[in-house]
Amino acid sequence: MTGSILTKKGRKNYYAVLNVYGEDGKRKRKWIDTGILVEGHNKRKAQARLVEILAEYGKNDVDLTKDMLFVDFIAQWLETLKLSVATTTYDSYVKNNIKPHILPYFEPKKLKVADVTPAIVQKFINEKLNSGLSPNSVRKLLFNLSKCFDSAVIENMIAYNPVKRIKMPTPVKYTGAKHYNEKQIEQLLEASKGDPLEMVILLTLFYGLRRSEVLGLKWDAVDFEEKTISIRHTVVMVGNKMHKKDRTKNDSSNATFPMSNKIALQLLKWKEKQREYKALQPNSYIDEGYICTKPTGELIHPNYITQHFGVLLKRNNMPRIRFHDLRHSSASFLKSLGFDLKDIQVWLRHKDIQTTMNLYTHLDMEAKANIANTLNAKFQSLNAN
């Protein structure tokens, strides 16, 4: 037996909504008043009462979930998932994977949860790969499916997770990453002066930030007395929706950096500029405390960064790179200054040092190219003699 806690329009109490499935596999909902008021932040109490109600009904052999259709179970699983993950994570699951790929494949088949075998999952994988979806994208779909089936195993609906009995597609490493050298970094900083992305580019290069992190920087994270700047807010895109979060990608992404005199000076200048913009627009200026903003105070849109960055590079005849490659450029610059693998991991806040090592391998190609050029010149000289 499964269920969830919901509210009813015009009713004061929380309701336990039990999912009961008939022999035809169709879901029927049974609403039970928990007697617990919605007002007063009592949701946890209501959830505890739900557990008790489910146990009571379980004793009476009311559980018919063995006949549940798989797509119905996905809907139920998503209701529970929404309570335990960030909104951005939930939206990513639904908009990027479940709605466009998983549901359209399984819904017409009308399979019950127990009917989804490893062979069926493998056919799903093959169809997606043959349709042109990348192995990495298919792995994300399987990650969602696996979590869903794990939940079904916990609820004793199936004996095992079928996703764990198939061969996962081999992940494809991105090989198109590029980075700027010291001279190009200097050229970019000069080219960005006065540009809407000037502060974005400076902070990204200096601290090796992700796009979500540089956009999430707020003035309350800057301490001019202690000369520190902290990463604790992010701004991310999921589909066409922008999410402003008071949290980072993971715990390792949280960090407090020392603030150099140059960065402090540039931030103070920009803070004063924002004050001027606000004074000119007393009734319309948007002040949410963000650093990287437009003259209106509105936060710079993530998509604008991606698009305008390319325009800036083209305008200044600079090699085309992705905005995220500025993070790689920061790592490359640190390496050229003599910092080792561990130093770079700490600065870039990679949770796993293997991520830093993969980046290091890419950066080492530049050193190998220099060696090859030197050897080539030497061998040509020897051959001439």
C-alpha positions in Angstrom: 0.0 0.0 0.0 1.3 3.4 -0.9 0.0 6.9 -0.3 0.7 10.6 0.1 -0.3 13.6 2.1 -2.5 16.2 0.3 -4.9 19.0 1.1 -8.4 19.7 0.0 -9.7 23.1 -1.1 -11.9 24.5 1.7 -10.8 21.9 4.2 -8.6 22.6 7.3 -7.0 19.2 7.7 -4.4 17.2 5.9 -5.7 14.1 4.1 -3.9 10.7 3.7 -4.5 9.7 0.0 -4.1 5.9 -0.4 -3.3 4.5 -3.8 -5.4 1.4 -4.4 -5.3 -0.5 -7.7 -8.0 -2.8 -9.1 -7.6 -5.9 -11.2 -7.6 -3.8 -14.3 -4.5 -2.0 -13.1 -6.3 1.3 -12.8 -5.5 3.5 -9.8 -8.2 4.5 -7.4 -7.6 7.0 -4.6 -9.0 6.7 -1.1 -9.0 9.9 0.9 -8.8 9.7 4.7 -9.0 12.7 7.0 -5.9 12.6 9.3 -7.5 15.0 11.8 -4.3 17.1 11.7 -4.6 20.8 10.9 -2.8 22.3 7.9 -2.3 25.5 9.7 0.7 25.5 12.1 3.3 23.7 10.0 2.0 20.2 10.9 3.0 18.4 7.6 5.5 16.2 9.4 2.9 15.1 11.9 0.5 14.3 9.0 3.2 12.3 7.2 3.8 10.3 10.4 0.0 9.7 10.6 0.1 8.5 6.9 2.6 5.8 7.9 0.2 4.6 10.7 -2.7 4.5 8.3 -0.8 2.6 5.7 0.2 0.1 8.3 -3.4 -0.3 9.4 -4.6 -0.9 5.9 -1.7 -3.3 5.2 -2.9 -5.5 8.0 -6.3 -5.8 6.4 -4.7 -7.0 3.1 -6.0 -4.0 1.1 -2.7 -3.8 -0.8 -3.3 -4.3 -4.5 -0.2 -2.5 -5.8 1.0 -5.6 -7.5 -1.5 -4.7 -10.3 -0.3 -1.1 -10.6 0.6 0.1 -14.1 4.3 1.2 -14.3 3.4 4.7 -15.6 1.1 5.2 -12.6 3.8 4.1 -10.3 6.1 6.7 -11.9 3.5 9.4 -11.1 3.3 8.2 -7.5 7.1 8.0 -7.2 7.4 11.6 -8.4 4.9 12.8 -5.8 7.1 11.4 -3.1 10.4 12.5 -4.8 9.2 16.1 -4.8 9.3 16.2 -1.0 12.9 15.1 -0.8 14.9 16.8 -3.6 15.5 20.4 -4.7 12.9 21.9 -7.1 15.6 22.1 -9.8 16.4 18.4 -9.5 12.8 17.5 -9.6 12.1 19.7 -12.7 15.2 18.3 -14.4 14.0 14.7 -13.9 10.5 15.5 -15.2 11.2 18.0 -18.0 14.4 16.5 -19.4 13.9 12.8 -18.9 10.5 11.5 -17.8 8.1 13.5 -19.9 9.9 13.6 -23.2 11.4 10.0 -23.1 10.2 7.6 -20.4 6.5 8.1 -20.4 6.0 8.2 -24.2 7.8 4.9 -24.4 6.1 3.0 -21.6 2.6 4.5 -21.5 1.3 2.8 -24.7 2.6 -0.6 -23.6 0.4 -0.5 -20.4 2.9 -2.6 -18.5 2.5 -3.3 -14.8 5.5 -2.6 -12.6 6.3 -6.3 -12.3 6.1 -6.7 -16.1 9.1 -4.4 -16.7 12.0 -6.9 -17.2 15.7 -6.3 -17.9 15.0 -7.3 -21.6 12.3 -4.5 -21.8 14.7 -2.0 -20.3 17.4 -3.1 -22.8 15.0 -2.5 -25.7 14.2 0.9 -24.3 17.9 1.7 -24.3 18.5 0.4 -27.8 15.6 2.5 -29.2 16.9 5.6 -27.6 20.4 5.1 -28.8 19.2 4.3 -32.3 17.1 7.5 -32.3 20.3 9.5 -31.9 20.3 10.2 -28.2 23.8 10.2 -26.8 25.0 7.5 -24.4 25.4 10.1 -21.7 21.8 11.2 -22.1 20.6 7.6 -22.1 22.5 7.0 -18.8 20.6 9.9 -17.3 17.3 8.2 -18.3 18.4 5.0 -16.7 19.5 6.8 -13.6 15.9 8.1 -13.2 14.4 4.6 -14.0 16.7 3.0 -11.5 15.7 5.3 -8.7 12.1 4.6 -9.5 12.6 0.9 -9.4 14.6 1.1 -6.2 11.5 2.6 -4.7 9.3 -0.3 -6.0 11.8 -2.8 -4.5 11.6 -1.1 -1.1 7.8 -1.3 -1.2 8.0 -5.0 -2.0 6.3 -4.6 -5.4 9.2 -6.3 -7.2 12.0 -8.6 -6.2 14.8 -6.7 -7.9 15.6 -3.6 -9.9 15.7 -4.5 -13.6 17.9 -1.6 -14.5 20.7 -3.1 -12.4 20.7 -6.2 -14.5 21.4 -4.6 -17.9 24.7 -3.3 -19.4 24.8 0.5 -19.1 26.0 2.5 -22.2 29.6 3.5 -22.0 29.8 7.2 -21.1 31.4 9.4 -23.7 34.0 11.9 -22.4 33.6 15.4 -23.7 36.8 16.1 -25.8 35.9 19.5 -27.1 37.0 21.5 -24.1 39.4 24.3 -24.8 41.1 26.9 -22.7 42.9 30.2 -23.0 46.6 30.7 -22.2 47.9 33.6 -20.1 48.2 36.0 -23.1 44.6 35.2 -24.2 43.3 35.7 -20.7 44.9 39.1 -20.6 43.4 39.9 -24.0 39.9 38.8 -22.8 40.1 40.9 -19.6 41.0 43.9 -21.7 38.3 43.3 -24.3 35.6 42.9 -21.6 36.2 46.3 -20.0 32.9 48.2 -20.2 31.1 45.2 -21.4 27.9 43.9 -19.6 29.9 40.7 -18.8 32.9 42.5 -17.4 32.4 41.5 -13.8 31.1 38.1 -14.7 34.3 37.3 -16.7 36.6 38.7 -14.1 35.2 36.7 -11.2 34.8 33.5 -13.3 38.5 33.6 -14.4 39.9 34.6 -11.0 38.0 32.0 -9.0 37.3 29.4 -11.6 33.5 29.7 -11.0 30.7 27.8 -12.8 28.1 30.0 -14.6 25.5 29.2 -11.9 27.9 30.3 -9.1 29.0 33.6 -10.6 25.4 34.5 -11.3 24.5 33.5 -7.7 27.0 35.8 -6.1 25.3 38.2 -3.7 26.7 41.2 -1.8 25.9 39.5 1.5 28.6 36.9 0.6 31.3 39.6 0.3 33.1 40.8 3.4 35.2 43.8 2.7 36.6 44.0 6.2 37.8 40.3 6.3 38.5 40.4 2.6 36.6 37.3 1.7 34.0 36.2 -0.8 31.8 33.2 -0.3 30.1 30.8 -2.8 26.7 29.9 -1.2 24.0 30.9 -3.8 23.4 29.7 -7.3 21.2 30.5 -10.3 20.4 27.7 -12.7 18.3 27.1 -15.8 16.0 24.0 -16.0 14.2 24.1 -19.4 13.0 27.7 -19.8 12.8 28.4 -16.1 15.4 30.2 -14.1 15.9 29.0 -10.5 17.5 31.2 -7.8 18.8 28.9 -5.1 20.3 29.6 -1.7 22.4 26.5 -2.1 25.3 25.3 -4.3 25.8 22.2 -6.5 27.0 20.1 -3.5 28.6 20.6 -0.1 32.1 20.7 -1.7 31.0 23.6 -3.9 30.5 25.8 -0.8 33.6 27.8 -0.2 35.0 31.0 1.2 37.9 32.6 -0.8 40.3 35.3 0.1 39.6 38.5 -1.8 42.6 40.1 -3.5 43.0 43.9 -3.6 42.2 43.9 -7.3 39.0 42.0 -6.9 38.0 44.1 -3.8 38.6 47.4 -5.8 36.6 46.2 -8.8 33.7 45.1 -6.6 33.7 48.4 -4.7 33.6 50.3 -8.0 30.7 48.1 -9.3 28.8 48.5 -6.0 29.0 52.3 -6.4 27.9 52.0 -10.0 24.8 50.0 -8.9 24.0 52.8 -6.3 24.1 55.3 -9.2 21.8 53.1 -11.3 19.4 52.8 -8.4 19.4 56.5 -7.7 18.4 57.1 -11.4 15.6 54.6 -11.2 14.1 54.9 -7.6 10.8 53.4 -8.5 11.8 50.7 -11.0 15.2 49.5 -9.9 15.2 45.8 -9.0 17.4 45.1 -5.9 17.7 41.5 -5.0 21.2 41.7 -3.7 22.9 40.1 -6.6 26.3 41.3 -7.9 26.1 40.4 -11.6 23.2 42.6 -12.7 22.0 44.8 -15.6 21.7 48.6 -15.2 18.1 48.0 -14.2 19.2 45.9 -11.2 17.8 42.8 -12.9 20.0 39.7 -12.7 21.8 38.9 -15.9 20.1 35.9 -17.5 22.1 32.7 -17.8 21.3 32.3 -21.5 22.5 35.9 -22.1 25.9 35.0 -20.8 26.2 32.0 -23.2 25.0 34.0 -26.2 26.8 37.4 -25.5 30.1 35.7 -24.6 30.3 34.3 -28.1 29.5 37.8 -29.6 32.3 39.3 -27.4 34.9 36.8 -28.6 33.9 37.2 -32.3 34.0 41.0 -32.0 37.5 40.9 -30.7 38.8 38.1 -33.1 39.5 35.7 -30.2 39.4 31.9 -30.5 35.9 30.5 -30.0 35.5 28.8 -26.6 32.5 28.0 -24.4 31.8 30.2 -21.4 32.4 27.1 -19.1 35.9 26.9 -20.7 36.9 29.9 -18.6 36.8 27.5 -15.7 39.3 25.3 -17.6 41.3 28.4 -18.4 41.5 29.2 -14.7 42.9 25.7 -14.1 45.4 26.1 -16.9 46.6 29.4 -15.6 47.1 27.9 -12.1 49.0 25.0 -13.6 51.3 27.4 -15.5 52.0 29.2 -12.2 53.3 26.0 -10.7 50.3 24.9 -8.6 49.9 21.1 -8.3 46.9 18.8 -8.8 45.7 19.1 -5.1 46.0 22.9 -5.2 43.8 23.1 -8.3 41.3 20.7 -6.9 40.9 22.8 -3.8 40.6 26.1 -5.8 38.1 24.7 -8.3 36.2 22.7 -5.5 36.1 19.4 -7.4 34.5 16.9 -5.1 36.4 14.1 -6.7 40.1 14.5 -7.5 39.5 12.3 -10.6 37.7 15.2 -12.1 40.8 17.4 -11.6 43.0 14.6 -13.0 40.8 14.4 -16.2 41.2 18.1 -16.6 44.9 17.8 -16.0 45.2 15.2 -18.8 43.6 17.7 -21.1 46.0 20.5 -20.0 49.0 18.3 -20.4 48.4 18.1 -24.2 49.7 21.7 -24.4 52.9 20.7 -22.7 53.2 17.7 -25.0 52.7 19.9 -28.0 55.5 22.1 -26.9 57.8 19.1 -26.5 56.8 17.8 -30.0 57.6 21.1 -31.6 60.9 21.3 -29.8 61.8 17.7 -30.9 60.7 18.4 -34.4 63.0 21.4 -34.7 65.9 19.4 -33.2 65.4 16.4 -35.5 65.2 18.7 -38.6 68.5 20.2 -37.5 70.1 16.8 -37.0 68.8 15.6 -40.4 70.3 18.7 -42.0 73.7 17.8 -40.7 
